[in-house]
């Protein structure tokens, strides 16, 4: 059994505040999946991006507006959403409290490519890669 403290994981920040922790399975002795542990303030979310594998959104608390490939859906803790590989997507907390999710990446390494369109998200910092920059 491996136990990892979320405090030791790389982060995603919005305006300096941590909004997610990144569990990259490849950095943990052969784990074959990755995940984002998300605690998202109202109105926040990531820039539009794609992954070369499926992403499964498990909403634990709150209301999320998920946009994937032009389709928009507001979802809550009663649903699990799957975004197919290669589909541009983003999400926003549309509730009044923080939204909590676990976003499972069907890959041992997190691979994220940001794409044009969607919300600008000024102050968004994705710190997964070495030497990550604010974009």
C-alpha positions in Angstrom: 0.0 0.0 0.0 1.2 3.5 -0.8 0.0 6.5 1.1 0.5 10.0 -0.3 -0.2 13.3 1.5 -2.1 15.7 -0.7 0.0 18.5 0.8 3.0 16.9 -1.0 1.4 17.0 -4.4 1.9 19.7 -7.1 -0.9 22.3 -7.3 -3.1 24.2 -9.6 -3.8 27.8 -8.3 -6.2 30.6 -9.1 -5.1 34.0 -7.9 -2.6 32.4 -5.6 -5.1 30.1 -3.9 -4.8 26.3 -4.3 -7.8 25.0 -6.3 -6.5 21.5 -7.0 -3.8 19.0 -6.2 -2.4 16.8 -8.9 -1.7 13.1 -8.3 0.4 11.8 -11.2 0.4 8.0 -10.9 3.7 7.6 -12.8 5.5 9.3 -9.9 4.3 6.7 -7.4 5.8 3.3 -8.0 4.0 2.1 -11.0 0.5 3.5 -10.4 -1.4 3.4 -13.7 -3.9 6.2 -13.2 -3.7 9.8 -12.2 -6.2 12.3 -10.7 -6.9 15.9 -9.7 -8.3 16.5 -6.3 -10.3 19.7 -6.8 -11.6 22.1 -4.2 -13.0 24.9 -6.4 -14.3 28.3 -5.2 -17.5 29.7 -6.8 -16.9 31.1 -10.3 -13.5 29.4 -10.8 -12.2 26.7 -13.1 -9.4 25.8 -15.5 -8.7 27.1 -19.0 -10.0 25.0 -21.9 -7.7 22.0 -22.4 -7.5 18.5 -23.8 -6.0 15.2 -22.7 -5.1 12.2 -25.0 -7.1 9.9 -22.7 -10.6 9.9 -21.0 -11.2 12.0 -17.9 -13.9 11.0 -15.4 -15.4 13.7 -13.2 -16.7 12.5 -9.8 -18.5 15.4 -8.2 -18.4 15.0 -4.4 -20.0 18.4 -3.5 -21.4 21.4 -5.3 -22.6 22.3 -8.8 -20.3 22.3 -11.8 -20.9 23.5 -15.3 -18.9 21.3 -17.6 -18.4 22.2 -21.2 -17.0 19.5 -23.5 -16.8 19.7 -27.2 -19.4 22.5 -27.3 -21.9 20.6 -25.1 -22.7 22.3 -21.8 -24.1 20.5 -18.8 -24.6 21.6 -15.2 -24.1 18.6 -12.8 -23.8 17.9 -9.1 -22.9 15.1 -6.8 -25.6 12.8 -8.2 -23.8 12.4 -11.5 -20.4 11.2 -12.9 -19.3 12.7 -16.2 -16.9 11.3 -18.7 -15.1 13.4 -21.3 -13.6 11.4 -24.2 -10.0 11.6 -25.2 -9.0 14.6 -27.3 -12.2 16.6 -26.6 -11.6 20.2 -25.5 -13.2 20.9 -22.2 -13.4 23.2 -19.2 -15.5 23.5 -16.1 -16.7 26.2 -13.7 -18.1 26.1 -10.2 -21.6 27.6 -10.6 -22.7 27.0 -7.0 -22.5 29.3 -4.0 -20.1 27.1 -2.0 -16.8 25.4 -3.0 -17.2 22.5 -5.3 -15.2 19.3 -4.5 -14.4 16.8 -7.2 -12.0 13.9 -8.0 -11.1 14.0 -11.7 -9.7 10.7 -12.7 -7.2 10.6 -15.6 -7.1 7.2 -17.4 -3.3 7.4 -17.8 -0.3 6.9 -15.6 0.9 10.5 -16.3 -1.1 13.7 -16.4 -0.9 15.1 -20.0 -2.7 18.5 -20.4 -2.6 20.7 -23.5 -4.3 24.1 -23.2 -6.3 25.2 -26.3 -7.8 28.4 -27.5 -11.3 29.5 -26.6 -13.2 29.4 -23.4 -12.8 31.6 -20.3 -9.6 33.6 -20.1 -8.9 32.6 -16.4 -6.4 35.4 -15.6 -4.3 34.3 -12.6 -4.6 30.6 -13.4 -1.4 28.7 -12.5 -0.9 25.1 -13.6 2.2 23.8 -11.6 2.4 20.3 -12.9 5.3 20.6 -15.2 8.8 21.6 -14.2 9.2 25.3 -14.2 5.5 25.9 -14.6 4.4 29.3 -15.5 1.3 31.4 -14.8 -0.9 31.6 -17.9 
